[in-house]
Amino acid sequence: MKVILLGELRGKGGEGDVVDVAQGYAENYLIPNKIAQLATPGNLKQLEQRRYSIAKREEKRIADANAIKEAIDGKLVKVDAKIGDEGQLFGSVTSTMIAAAIKDELGVEVDRKRIERVAAIKTAGRHEVGVNLYRDITANVTVLVGDEPKVEEEAAEAAEPEAAEAETEAAPEE
């Protein structure tokens, strides 16, 4: 079934795009929620008349997304969480927590649904997180969980016993 999208639909297209979707998806979700309308000859004619205004809005959305990308891309945000003895978190860092940290530290409002995490963040330290701002515009943010000096101290303490073992193993060979 062909429909005209009235807004961005992730994975399908943007405003004004004519896409082919399953009939049930269109009738039960897209049309009742005013995300799309049927692609009838009359609606397609109206779409042609609205193309200019759709293009202007698209340019504005892309410019806004690029401005946000400039503001947050490559930046570091700190998320406070309860950390156990061995760097394990009690629970995990959620998208809502990351969005709040971006807003507090960088002053940029980001929708939590746009934050892409490969896996749940359950350990202290630095983690790379992608933020899908608009279609193919993505910014990368580094999330620091816990205090960085503490994380570095724990890594140094873990390395000290290994270095001592290596020295004792090397000594008998001489």
Backbone torsions as a table, in degrees:
resi	resn	phi	psi	omega
1	MET	NA	131.1	-179.7
2	LYS	-91.7	132.3	178.1
3	VAL	-133.8	158.1	174.9
4	ILE	-104.0	123.3	-179.7
5	LEU	-75.7	135.7	179.3
6	LEU	-97.7	-6.3	178.2
7	GLY	-160.0	-178.1	179.8
8	GLU	-71.9	134.0	175.1
9	LEU	-125.1	110.7	-174.2
10	ARG	-54.9	126.5	178.1
11	GLY	87.9	-11.3	-178.6
12	LYS	-113.8	-46.4	-179.2
13	GLY	160.5	-170.8	-177.4
14	GLY	-114.1	-172.8	-177.5
15	GLU	-59.3	131.3	177.2
16	GLY	89.8	-7.0	179.0
17	ASP	-77.1	140.2	175.2
18	VAL	-98.8	116.7	-176.4
19	VAL	-125.4	158.4	178.2
20	ASP	-103.6	121.2	-179.5
21	VAL	-130.1	168.6	177.0
22	ALA	-66.0	146.1	-176.8
23	GLN	-60.6	-43.8	-179.7
24	GLY	-64.7	-38.5	178.9
25	TYR	-63.6	-41.7	-179.9
26	ALA	-69.0	-49.3	-174.2
27	GLU	-72.8	-32.6	-174.9
28	ASN	-96.8	-20.4	-176.2
29	TYR	-126.2	-58.6	-172.2
30	LEU	-64.6	-49.4	-176.1
31	ILE	-71.9	-46.4	178.5
32	PRO	-63.0	-31.3	-179.9
33	ASN	-90.3	8.9	177.2
34	LYS	55.6	39.6	174.9
35	ILE	-93.8	-24.3	-178.9
36	ALA	-150.2	164.4	173.1
37	GLN	-133.8	158.5	-179.6
38	LEU	-60.9	146.1	179.8
39	ALA	-91.2	68.8	176.4
40	THR	-84.4	162.6	178.7
41	PRO	-56.5	-38.0	178.9
42	GLY	-66.2	-43.7	178.8
43	ASN	-67.2	-35.2	177.7
44	LEU	-67.2	-35.1	177.8
45	LYS	-67.1	-42.2	176.3
46	GLN	-62.9	-36.7	179.0
47	LEU	-61.8	-42.1	178.5
48	GLU	-61.2	-36.3	179.1
49	GLN	-71.9	-27.1	-178.7
50	ARG	-92.3	-2.1	-175.0
51	ARG	-54.8	-40.9	-177.3
52	TYR	-63.5	-47.4	-179.3
53	SER	-67.6	-33.8	177.2
54	ILE	-65.3	-42.0	179.2
55	ALA	-63.8	-39.4	178.0
56	LYS	-63.2	-45.1	179.0
57	ARG	-64.2	-37.2	178.8
58	GLU	-63.6	-42.9	177.9
59	GLU	-61.3	-42.1	180.0
60	LYS	-65.0	-42.4	179.2
61	ARG	-63.3	-40.9	179.5
62	ILE	-66.6	-41.6	178.6
63	ALA	-64.0	-43.1	178.2
64	ASP	-62.8	-43.5	179.9
65	ALA	-63.5	-40.8	178.7
66	ASN	-66.6	-36.1	177.6
67	ALA	-65.4	-42.3	177.9
68	ILE	-66.0	-39.7	178.4
69	LYS	-60.0	-43.9	178.3
70	GLU	-60.2	-35.6	-176.3
71	ALA	-75.5	-30.8	-173.0
72	ILE	-116.7	-14.4	-174.2
73	ASP	-64.8	125.8	177.8
74	GLY	79.1	3.6	-178.0
75	LYS	-83.6	163.6	179.3
76	LEU	-111.3	129.1	174.6
77	VAL	-122.5	145.5	-177.2
78	LYS	-106.1	131.4	177.0
79	VAL	-117.3	124.7	177.9
80	ASP	-85.9	133.7	178.0
81	ALA	-151.6	156.0	177.3
82	LYS	-74.3	126.1	-175.9
83	ILE	-117.1	136.1	178.8
84	GLY	-80.7	-171.8	-175.6
85	ASP	-63.3	-39.7	-173.5
86	GLU	-103.1	26.3	176.9
87	GLY	83.2	6.4	177.7
88	GLN	-87.0	140.5	179.3
89	LEU	-85.4	154.2	169.6
90	PHE	-88.1	96.2	-173.3
91	GLY	99.0	-147.0	178.1
92	SER	-149.9	166.7	178.4
93	VAL	-84.3	125.6	-177.2
94	THR	-97.6	165.7	176.9
95	SER	-62.1	-34.9	178.0
96	THR	-63.2	-41.0	178.4
97	MET	-65.2	-39.7	179.6
98	ILE	-67.5	-43.3	179.0
99	ALA	-62.2	-40.3	178.4
100	ALA	-65.8	-39.5	178.9
101	ALA	-65.8	-39.4	177.7
102	ILE	-64.0	-42.0	179.6
103	LYS	-66.2	-44.2	-177.8
104	ASP	-67.7	-45.4	-172.7
105	GLU	-88.2	-35.5	-176.5
106	LEU	-106.6	-12.1	178.2
107	GLY	72.5	25.4	-178.6
108	VAL	-120.5	129.2	179.4
109	GLU	-82.9	121.7	179.5
110	VAL	-126.9	133.0	178.3
111	ASP	-70.5	131.9	-177.2
112	ARG	-61.6	-26.7	-178.9
113	LYS	-72.4	-16.6	-179.6
114	ARG	-88.5	-6.1	-179.3
115	ILE	-84.6	125.5	-176.8
116	GLU	-105.9	120.1	175.9
117	ARG	-117.3	133.7	178.9
118	VAL	-70.8	-45.7	179.0
119	ALA	-141.8	166.1	178.5
120	ALA	-64.5	139.4	178.7
121	ILE	-89.0	107.6	-176.0
122	LYS	-124.0	8.2	179.6
123	THR	-128.2	155.6	177.4
124	ALA	-75.2	155.9	178.2
125	GLY	123.9	-162.5	-179.2
126	ARG	-96.0	138.6	178.8
127	HIS	-137.5	134.9	177.2
128	GLU	-85.8	132.6	-179.7
129	VAL	-131.7	135.7	177.2
130	GLY	-95.6	144.6	177.2
131	VAL	-123.0	111.9	179.7
132	ASN	-82.2	104.2	-173.8
133	LEU	-81.9	-46.1	178.9
134	TYR	-163.5	123.8	-178.1
135	ARG	43.6	-105.9	-176.0
136	ASP	-99.8	12.7	178.9
137	ILE	-94.8	111.9	-176.3
138	THR	-128.3	137.5	176.4
139	ALA	-113.5	146.6	177.2
140	ASN	-107.3	132.2	-179.4
141	VAL	-124.4	138.7	175.0
142	THR	-94.5	125.6	180.0
143	VAL	-103.8	122.4	177.5
144	LEU	-101.0	117.9	179.7
145	VAL	-102.9	119.6	-177.8
146	GLY	87.5	-175.6	178.9
147	ASP	-85.8	133.3	-177.9
148	GLU	-64.5	-43.9	178.9
149	PRO	-58.9	-38.8	179.2
150	LYS	-63.6	-41.8	179.7
151	VAL	-63.8	-42.2	179.3
152	GLU	-66.0	-38.8	177.8
153	GLU	-62.5	-42.8	179.3
154	GLU	-63.4	-39.2	178.7
155	ALA	-66.8	-39.1	178.7
156	ALA	-66.7	-42.1	178.8
157	GLU	-64.2	-36.8	178.7
158	ALA	-69.8	-32.0	-178.8
159	ALA	-77.9	-29.6	-177.5
160	GLU	-60.5	-48.0	178.9
161	PRO	-62.8	-36.2	179.4
162	GLU	-65.6	-39.9	178.8
163	ALA	-66.4	-39.9	179.1
164	ALA	-64.7	-39.8	178.0
165	GLU	-64.7	-40.6	-179.8
166	ALA	-64.4	-38.3	179.4
167	GLU	-67.7	-41.4	-179.5
168	THR	-69.7	-32.2	178.3
169	GLU	-72.4	-35.8	-179.1
170	ALA	-73.7	-29.1	-175.8
171	ALA	-63.6	-45.7	-177.2
172	PRO	-65.0	-22.8	-177.6
173	GLU	-70.6	-22.1	-176.1
174	GLU	-72.5	NA	NA
